[in-house]
């Protein structure tokens, strides 16, 4: 006698929508707890689990070894990608913030932190508009994914704007300090 899980998987591979619903009801709470345990962010974990089930629907059922394996591996991989993205965002925000408080050579080396922040704010206005907007959203605490959604652009484009902004800010800080 086949288990309910086995029957659901067989029916699901036959593209039975009711079987998908049963699998969703059975595994979404478990996957959500699994993702929360990894990334410690319930909202992001919920988004990840939703994306995993969307991928399940779009998957090639004939090549799929097991639905359960697919669900857990895909969730785990998505959680790792989320953590990498958060770390990249944190490093980029630190880099931008560092420019505001870093020791700037020449005429700015003895200025107070507030003056350096004002310097970076002024220099921020000199970088391209999209880069400036992305920087401001980073400093407001938004993630790459949130910025991409808010601006209607891809995550890769957001990353490119971040990198370009940091490069330009570095150049401007040193140019302002008469290094070039």
C-alpha positions as CSV (number, residue, x, y, z in Angstrom):
1,X,0.0,0.0,0.0
2,X,1.4,3.4,-1.0
3,X,1.7,6.2,1.5
4,X,-0.2,9.4,1.1
5,X,3.1,11.2,0.2
6,X,3.9,8.7,-2.5
7,X,0.4,8.9,-4.0
8,X,0.5,12.7,-3.9
9,X,3.9,12.7,-5.6
10,X,2.7,10.4,-8.3
11,X,-0.4,12.5,-8.9
12,X,1.6,15.7,-8.8
13,X,4.0,14.4,-11.4
14,X,0.8,13.7,-13.4
15,X,0.1,17.5,-13.0
16,X,-2.8,17.0,-10.6
17,X,-3.5,20.4,-9.0
18,X,-5.1,18.8,-5.9
19,X,-1.9,16.8,-5.3
20,X,0.0,20.1,-5.5
21,X,-2.3,21.6,-2.9
22,X,-1.8,18.6,-0.6
23,X,2.0,18.8,-1.0
24,X,1.9,22.6,-0.3
25,X,-0.2,22.1,2.8
26,X,2.0,19.3,4.1
27,X,5.4,21.0,3.4
28,X,5.0,24.7,3.4
29,X,4.9,25.0,7.3
30,X,7.9,22.7,7.6
31,X,9.9,24.5,4.9
32,X,9.0,27.9,6.5
33,X,10.4,26.8,9.8
34,X,13.5,25.3,8.1
35,X,14.1,28.6,6.3
36,X,13.5,30.7,9.4
37,X,16.0,28.6,11.3
38,X,18.6,29.3,8.6
39,X,18.1,33.0,7.8
40,X,16.3,34.3,11.0
41,X,13.9,36.5,9.0
42,X,10.3,35.2,8.9
43,X,9.2,37.6,6.1
44,X,12.2,36.7,3.8
45,X,11.7,33.0,4.7
46,X,8.1,33.2,3.6
47,X,9.1,34.7,0.3
48,X,11.7,32.0,-0.2
49,X,9.2,29.2,0.4
50,X,6.7,30.8,-1.9
51,X,9.4,31.0,-4.6
52,X,10.3,27.4,-4.0
53,X,6.7,26.2,-4.6
54,X,6.6,28.3,-7.8
55,X,9.8,26.6,-9.0
56,X,8.2,23.2,-8.1
57,X,5.3,24.1,-10.4
58,X,7.6,25.1,-13.2
59,X,9.9,22.0,-12.8
60,X,10.4,19.1,-15.0
61,X,8.5,16.4,-13.1
62,X,9.8,13.5,-15.1
63,X,13.4,14.3,-14.1
64,X,12.6,15.1,-10.5
65,X,13.9,12.4,-8.1
66,X,11.6,13.3,-5.3
67,X,9.4,16.2,-4.4
68,X,10.6,16.3,-0.8
69,X,14.2,16.4,-1.8
70,X,13.6,19.1,-4.3
71,X,11.7,21.2,-1.8
72,X,14.3,21.0,0.9
73,X,17.4,21.4,-1.4
74,X,15.8,24.3,-3.2
75,X,14.8,26.0,0.1
76,X,18.3,25.5,1.5
77,X,20.0,26.9,-1.6
78,X,17.7,29.9,-1.7
79,X,18.5,30.6,2.0
80,X,22.2,30.5,1.3
81,X,21.7,32.9,-1.7
82,X,19.7,35.2,0.6
83,X,22.4,35.2,3.2
84,X,25.1,36.0,0.6
85,X,23.0,38.8,-0.8
86,X,22.5,40.2,2.7
87,X,26.2,40.1,3.4
88,X,26.9,41.8,0.1
89,X,24.4,44.5,1.0
90,X,25.9,44.9,4.5
91,X,29.4,45.3,3.1
92,X,28.2,47.8,0.5
93,X,26.3,49.9,3.0
94,X,29.4,49.8,5.3
95,X,31.6,50.9,2.4
96,X,29.3,53.9,1.6
97,X,29.0,54.8,5.3
98,X,32.8,54.5,5.6
99,X,33.3,57.1,3.0
100,X,31.3,59.5,5.3
101,X,33.5,58.8,8.4
102,X,36.8,57.6,7.0
103,X,40.0,59.5,7.5
104,X,40.1,61.7,4.5
105,X,43.6,63.0,3.7
106,X,44.6,66.6,3.1
107,X,42.2,69.3,4.1
108,X,39.5,67.0,5.5
109,X,41.7,64.9,7.9
110,X,40.9,67.1,10.9
111,X,37.2,67.7,10.2
112,X,34.6,66.3,12.5
113,X,32.4,63.3,11.6
114,X,29.4,65.5,10.9
115,X,31.4,67.6,8.4
116,X,32.5,64.4,6.6
117,X,28.9,63.2,6.5
118,X,28.0,66.5,4.9
119,X,30.9,66.1,2.5
120,X,29.6,62.7,1.4
121,X,26.0,64.0,1.1
122,X,27.3,66.8,-1.1
123,X,29.4,64.4,-3.2
124,X,26.4,62.0,-3.4
125,X,24.6,64.7,-5.4
126,X,27.4,64.5,-8.0
127,X,27.1,60.9,-8.9
128,X,24.6,59.6,-11.6
129,X,20.9,59.8,-10.5
130,X,20.2,56.0,-10.4
131,X,23.4,55.4,-8.4
132,X,22.5,58.2,-6.0
133,X,19.0,56.8,-5.5
134,X,20.4,53.3,-4.9
135,X,22.9,54.6,-2.4
136,X,20.2,56.5,-0.5
137,X,18.0,53.4,-0.4
138,X,21.0,51.3,0.9
139,X,21.7,53.9,3.6
140,X,17.9,53.7,4.5
141,X,18.5,50.0,5.1
142,X,16.8,48.4,2.1
143,X,18.2,45.2,0.6
144,X,19.2,44.6,-3.0
145,X,15.9,42.7,-3.6
146,X,13.8,45.5,-2.0
147,X,15.6,48.2,-4.0
148,X,15.1,46.2,-7.2
149,X,11.4,45.8,-6.5
150,X,11.0,49.4,-5.5
151,X,12.8,50.7,-8.6
152,X,11.5,48.1,-11.0
153,X,14.9,46.9,-12.1
154,X,16.8,43.7,-11.7
155,X,19.0,42.8,-8.7
156,X,22.0,42.7,-11.0
157,X,21.3,46.2,-12.1
158,X,21.1,47.4,-8.5
159,X,24.4,45.7,-7.7
160,X,26.0,47.4,-10.7
161,X,24.6,50.8,-9.5
162,X,26.0,50.1,-6.0
163,X,29.5,49.3,-7.4
164,X,29.5,52.3,-9.7
165,X,28.4,54.6,-6.9
166,X,31.1,53.4,-4.5
167,X,33.7,53.8,-7.2
168,X,32.5,57.3,-8.0
169,X,32.3,58.4,-4.4
170,X,35.8,57.2,-3.7
171,X,37.1,59.2,-6.7
172,X,35.1,62.3,-5.6
173,X,36.3,62.1,-2.0
174,X,39.9,61.9,-3.1
175,X,39.5,64.5,-5.7
176,X,37.9,66.8,-3.2
177,X,40.7,66.1,-0.8
178,X,43.2,67.2,-3.6
179,X,44.7,63.7,-4.0
180,X,44.3,63.6,-7.8
